[in-house]
Amino acid sequence: MKNTVSTFQKMKENGEKISMLTAYDYSTAKLFDEAGIHSILVGDSLGMVMLGYDTTIPVTVEDMIHHGAAVVRGAKNALVVVDMPFMSYQTSVYDAVVNAGRIMKETEATAVKLEGGKDVCPHIEAIVKASIPVVAHIGLTPQSVNAFGGFKVQGKSEEAAKKLLEDALAVEAAGAFAVVLECVPAKLAKLISEKLRIPAIGIGAGADCDGQVLVYQDMLNMYGDFVPKFVKQFGNAGPVMKEAVQEYVKAVGEGTFPEEQHTFAINDDIIEKLY
């Protein structure tokens, strides 16, 4: 069954947990969709895990559209959310609506996601008024990593915790249908989830959120040697892929691949006439 904005809200009301993973291409999205994932996030994390940047800052709207459209083609049932990249909405409310509209038109996704709390509420309101569903994102917002001084847990002081709660309630009031809580202390995330009417999707925010999201390369051990504290590796695809490639290289070098069953036949008479 196709997951929609209404599906998310019903799951929140029924106490059912929402599962979300990132994906950035057709084949991966198709696999995740067939596995029963509720939602796929085309995150601007693609800048790091797919394009090799150190941060998400260089990612463009064109990057998001290119990858987002591929994911939508692979996902038949999952609700697809596409990130709005750095400086695609911060410059003005007008730019936010225009770029959100471009992403929706050119990817055919279900929703967009943007980072920030009270400061982006006017942008969320305007995008929602344009009939575009919005997922908000508060806590550690990677596009602000330079302002934060690195990837750090957010909301640990009383003042910071209060601000996060206020931001969560503000983005809900602005019209967001869900909010991502990233790198937030578990007890604070639990409180925020309880106070919100909309689903709170956690990443590094404890088990009491209404759902969870992970970057799939982290979850499958495909991205470098560093594993964030909040990541559980549910598979070991990275080493498996590396071993398979090593075996392929060896077989090609030794001439043991391709074998006869991997080749196509032709009548010997035809070949003899070519000499």
Wavefront OBJ file of the C-alpha trace (Angstrom):
o trace
v 0.000 0.000 0.000
v 1.257 3.477 -0.908
v 2.474 5.437 2.119
v 1.218 9.015 2.288
v 1.211 12.000 4.604
v -2.027 10.598 6.066
v -0.310 7.247 6.645
v 2.328 8.966 8.765
v -0.294 10.720 10.869
v -2.309 7.540 11.394
v 0.825 5.663 12.457
v 1.581 8.389 14.996
v -1.943 8.204 16.375
v -1.870 4.401 16.542
v 1.560 4.235 18.167
v 3.091 2.472 15.144
v 6.752 3.164 14.419
v 7.743 4.728 11.097
v 10.825 3.333 9.314
v 12.842 5.596 7.017
v 16.146 5.129 5.216
v 18.107 7.260 2.789
v 18.495 6.204 -0.833
v 19.945 8.034 -3.806
v 19.360 5.839 -6.871
v 16.762 3.671 -8.597
v 18.068 0.197 -7.776
v 18.601 0.901 -4.084
v 15.197 2.562 -3.765
v 13.566 -0.428 -5.477
v 15.218 -2.861 -3.053
v 14.242 -0.839 0.013
v 10.704 -0.383 -1.270
v 10.309 -4.113 -1.834
v 11.642 -4.709 1.706
v 8.715 -2.708 3.093
v 10.345 0.576 4.158
v 7.711 3.214 4.975
v 9.678 6.182 3.686
v 12.803 6.982 1.693
v 14.742 10.184 2.285
v 16.807 11.482 -0.608
v 19.123 13.280 1.768
v 21.650 15.939 0.914
v 23.944 13.452 2.672
v 24.403 12.254 -0.909
v 27.053 14.957 -1.097
v 29.193 12.957 1.310
v 28.283 9.310 0.667
v 27.729 9.525 -3.117
v 29.731 12.530 -4.320
v 32.652 12.475 -1.889
v 32.338 15.933 -0.324
v 33.369 16.500 3.302
v 30.016 18.136 4.134
v 26.569 18.603 2.597
v 27.265 22.277 1.822
v 28.272 21.909 -1.879
v 25.122 19.970 -2.864
v 22.916 21.744 -5.427
v 19.222 21.696 -6.277
v 20.182 19.978 -9.539
v 21.949 17.222 -7.571
v 18.830 16.652 -5.475
v 16.558 16.572 -8.518
v 18.821 14.156 -10.398
v 18.969 11.653 -7.530
v 15.438 12.299 -6.298
v 13.844 11.480 -9.641
v 15.748 8.191 -9.804
v 14.555 7.219 -6.328
v 10.929 8.045 -7.108
v 11.087 5.777 -10.156
v 12.189 2.914 -7.908
v 9.829 3.475 -4.972
v 6.263 2.355 -5.600
v 4.977 2.335 -2.020
v 7.441 4.297 0.118
v 6.802 7.983 0.792
v 9.723 9.807 -0.840
v 11.104 12.956 0.801
v 13.746 15.075 -0.954
v 16.066 17.414 0.944
v 16.280 21.066 0.018
v 20.037 21.745 -0.117
v 22.035 24.583 1.405
v 21.042 28.053 0.152
v 18.019 26.773 -1.774
v 15.654 28.258 0.829
v 17.693 30.386 3.260
v 17.889 33.357 0.888
v 14.163 34.167 0.891
v 10.667 32.738 1.264
v 10.203 33.260 -2.476
v 13.302 31.201 -3.300
v 12.140 28.508 -0.897
v 8.806 28.100 -2.695
v 10.363 28.231 -6.167
v 13.003 25.622 -5.354
v 10.558 23.387 -3.491
v 8.299 23.586 -6.535
v 11.141 22.659 -8.872
v 12.038 19.662 -6.740
v 8.436 18.450 -6.625
v 7.783 18.971 -10.354
v 11.033 17.442 -11.564
v 11.249 14.487 -9.159
v 7.533 13.749 -8.512
v 8.408 13.145 -4.857
v 5.811 13.373 -2.075
v 7.515 15.981 0.119
v 10.544 18.177 0.705
v 12.622 18.544 3.856
v 14.385 21.649 5.119
v 16.519 22.362 8.156
v 15.777 24.876 10.901
v 13.254 25.824 13.547
v 11.479 29.123 14.141
v 13.724 30.873 11.634
v 12.354 28.873 8.712
v 8.696 28.815 9.780
v 7.727 31.499 7.223
v 9.342 29.334 4.531
v 7.495 26.208 5.723
v 4.174 28.088 5.786
v 4.647 29.379 2.258
v 5.703 26.000 0.862
v 2.738 24.270 2.535
v 0.400 26.958 1.140
v 1.731 25.981 -2.287
v 0.359 22.464 -1.572
v 3.808 20.960 -1.019
v 4.140 18.715 2.076
v 7.097 19.602 4.310
v 9.240 17.622 6.739
v 11.119 19.859 9.181
v 14.564 19.041 10.595
v 15.875 20.330 13.932
v 18.668 19.479 16.363
v 21.942 18.844 14.585
v 21.302 20.348 11.167
v 24.259 19.378 8.940
v 23.940 22.450 6.705
v 24.797 24.502 9.811
v 27.797 22.382 10.770
v 30.191 25.318 10.382
v 28.083 27.470 12.702
v 27.900 24.631 15.243
v 31.660 24.089 15.128
v 31.304 20.469 14.084
v 28.915 17.541 14.378
v 27.752 17.836 17.998
v 24.788 16.703 20.095
v 22.241 19.519 20.422
v 19.921 20.544 23.269
v 22.040 19.493 26.247
v 21.705 22.721 28.267
v 18.410 23.983 29.708
v 18.370 26.922 27.311
v 19.189 24.781 24.288
v 16.640 22.130 25.269
v 13.934 24.764 25.646
v 14.803 26.201 22.231
v 14.559 22.779 20.580
v 11.130 22.172 22.105
v 9.980 25.617 20.966
v 11.372 24.979 17.479
v 9.530 21.651 17.263
v 6.204 23.200 18.234
v 6.823 26.118 15.868
v 7.477 23.973 12.777
v 4.381 21.945 13.594
v 2.307 25.125 13.821
v 3.830 26.283 10.518
v 2.418 23.222 8.782
v 5.146 20.572 8.715
v 3.611 17.068 8.707
v 6.685 15.486 10.361
v 9.957 16.559 11.950
v 13.387 14.933 12.041
v 15.221 15.158 15.375
v 18.956 14.660 14.874
v 21.508 14.114 17.654
v 19.146 15.088 20.474
v 19.347 13.579 24.001
v 16.907 10.668 24.252
v 14.831 12.059 27.130
v 14.425 15.409 25.397
v 13.454 13.701 22.145
v 10.872 11.640 24.063
v 9.369 14.810 25.545
v 9.256 16.513 22.145
v 7.635 13.467 20.535
v 4.954 13.390 23.250
v 4.153 17.081 22.874
v 3.900 17.000 19.073
v 0.780 15.943 17.199
v 2.899 15.188 14.135
v 5.441 12.328 13.929
v 8.983 12.902 15.174
v 11.557 10.842 13.259
v 14.762 10.326 15.193
v 18.369 9.892 14.153
v 20.552 9.728 17.215
v 17.524 10.715 19.306
v 16.592 7.528 21.153
v 13.906 4.865 20.792
v 10.924 6.926 21.946
v 10.563 8.920 18.734
v 7.694 8.011 16.410
v 10.129 6.614 13.862
v 13.773 6.274 12.909
v 15.933 7.249 9.932
v 19.487 6.220 9.073
v 21.870 6.778 6.194
v 21.871 3.372 4.527
v 25.624 3.335 3.896
v 26.142 3.679 7.655
v 23.560 0.990 8.405
v 25.146 -1.454 5.941
v 28.814 -0.669 6.753
v 29.556 0.838 3.361
v 30.959 4.240 4.280
v 34.468 4.450 5.697
v 35.808 3.394 9.070
v 33.922 5.905 11.234
v 30.608 4.708 12.647
v 28.497 7.365 14.445
v 27.421 6.386 17.964
v 23.746 6.361 16.977
v 24.241 3.894 14.105
v 23.561 0.174 14.389
v 24.934 -1.846 11.503
v 22.217 -4.244 10.373
v 24.371 -5.690 7.594
v 27.970 -5.911 6.421
v 27.554 -5.066 2.756
v 30.754 -3.039 2.415
v 33.220 -5.876 3.074
v 31.034 -8.282 1.065
v 31.130 -5.941 -1.948
v 34.877 -5.416 -1.614
v 35.513 -9.165 -1.421
v 33.330 -9.769 -4.491
v 35.268 -7.162 -6.498
v 38.582 -8.695 -5.401
v 37.371 -12.112 -6.588
v 36.292 -10.579 -9.901
v 39.671 -8.889 -10.410
v 41.413 -12.190 -9.641
v 39.207 -14.198 -12.009
v 39.705 -11.733 -14.862
v 43.451 -11.685 -14.290
v 43.696 -15.485 -14.257
v 41.431 -15.864 -17.269
v 38.917 -18.001 -15.357
v 36.117 -15.570 -16.135
v 34.158 -15.599 -18.351
v 33.560 -19.368 -18.554
v 31.748 -21.160 -21.384
v 28.321 -20.692 -19.770
v 28.867 -16.930 -19.853
v 29.505 -16.766 -23.625
v 27.441 -16.847 -26.851
v 27.910 -19.378 -29.657
v 28.296 -18.922 -33.410
v 28.478 -21.497 -36.202
v 32.102 -22.530 -36.877
v 31.480 -22.350 -40.664
v 30.863 -18.626 -40.367
v 34.065 -18.056 -38.436
v 36.131 -20.082 -40.971
v 34.861 -17.898 -43.797
v 36.206 -14.821 -42.042
v 39.821 -16.015 -42.016
l 1 2 3 4 5 6 7 8 9 10 11 12 13 14 15 16 17 18 19 20 21 22 23 24 25 26 27 28 29 30 31 32 33 34 35 36 37 38 39 40 41 42 43 44 45 46 47 48 49 50 51 52 53 54 55 56 57 58 59 60 61 62 63 64 65 66 67 68 69 70 71 72 73 74 75 76 77 78 79 80 81 82 83 84 85 86 87 88 89 90 91 92 93 94 95 96 97 98 99 100 101 102 103 104 105 106 107 108 109 110 111 112 113 114 115 116 117 118 119 120 121 122 123 124 125 126 127 128 129 130 131 132 133 134 135 136 137 138 139 140 141 142 143 144 145 146 147 148 149 150 151 152 153 154 155 156 157 158 159 160 161 162 163 164 165 166 167 168 169 170 171 172 173 174 175 176 177 178 179 180 181 182 183 184 185 186 187 188 189 190 191 192 193 194 195 196 197 198 199 200 201 202 203 204 205 206 207 208 209 210 211 212 213 214 215 216 217 218 219 220 221 222 223 224 225 226 227 228 229 230 231 232 233 234 235 236 237 238 239 240 241 242 243 244 245 246 247 248 249 250 251 252 253 254 255 256 257 258 259 260 261 262 263 264 265 266 267 268 269 270 271 272 273 274 275
